[in-house]
Amino acid sequence: MHNLHANFVKILKICKKFSYGLVNDLGNIPRRGVVPRFSDLEVIALSLTGELLGIDSENNLFDRLKEYQKTSAISSVAASSMTVARTHTSCVRLSVSV
């Protein structure tokens, strides 16, 4: 149950089921502008995966992602978008708490 990637994939599938009709084909909430490489659903799934594994801090989550990247084959898009995801996750968390 501690496999980060396997849990991420399972949670992403669940997020896609619940978000049917709310997001476009890429997993983003429809809006104007540049299409991000790390979709909105992936950011939400990553945050939920961290919570599932008991990782309370986003910094700790991204440190573990860096370790996981070194030891296994994580996608280059996810690896290069970590800072974008960190910023976006913080914004989503702020908007949910308000």
CORCORGI-V296611 format. One record per residue. PHI is phi in whole degrees, -180 to 180 (NA if undefined). OMEGA is omega in whole degrees, 0 to 359 (999 if undefined). BURIAL is 1 if it has 9 or more other C-alpha atoms within 8 Angstrom, else 0. Layout:
# CORCORGI-V296611
phi = [PHI,PHI]
omega = [OMEGA,OMEGA]
burial = [BURIAL,BURIAL]
This chain:
# CORCORGI-V296611
phi = [NA,-97,-78,-60,-67,-63,-65,-60,-64,-64,-69,-63,-63,-65,-62,-65,-66,-76,-99,-56,89,-94,-124,-82,-63,-86,90,-109,-70,-59,-162,-78,112,-71,-81,-71,-76,-107,-69,-60,-65,-67,-65,-65,-64,-65,-64,-66,-63,-61,-65,-61,-84,81,-93,-81,-98,-66,-62,-65,-60,-71,-65,-67,-63,-64,-64,-64,-63,-69,-96,-145,-95,-93,-63,-67,-66,-66,-68,-80,-102,-60,-70,-64,-65,-62,-66,-66,-63,-64,-66,-65,-63,-65,-71,-73,-75,-80]
omega = [182,177,186,183,180,178,179,181,180,181,178,177,179,178,179,178,183,184,182,179,180,181,178,182,181,180,181,172,183,176,179,176,182,178,181,178,180,190,179,179,178,178,179,179,178,178,178,177,177,178,179,182,177,178,186,185,176,177,178,178,181,173,178,176,178,178,180,179,181,186,181,184,174,185,182,178,180,181,182,183,183,181,176,180,180,179,182,179,178,179,180,180,179,182,178,183,181,999]
burial = [0,0,0,0,0,0,1,1,0,0,1,1,0,0,1,1,0,0,0,0,0,0,1,1,0,0,1,1,0,0,0,0,0,0,0,0,0,1,1,1,1,1,1,1,1,1,1,1,1,1,1,0,0,0,1,0,0,1,0,1,1,1,0,0,0,1,0,1,1,0,0,0,0,1,0,0,0,1,1,0,1,1,0,0,1,1,0,1,1,0,0,0,0,0,0,0,0,0]
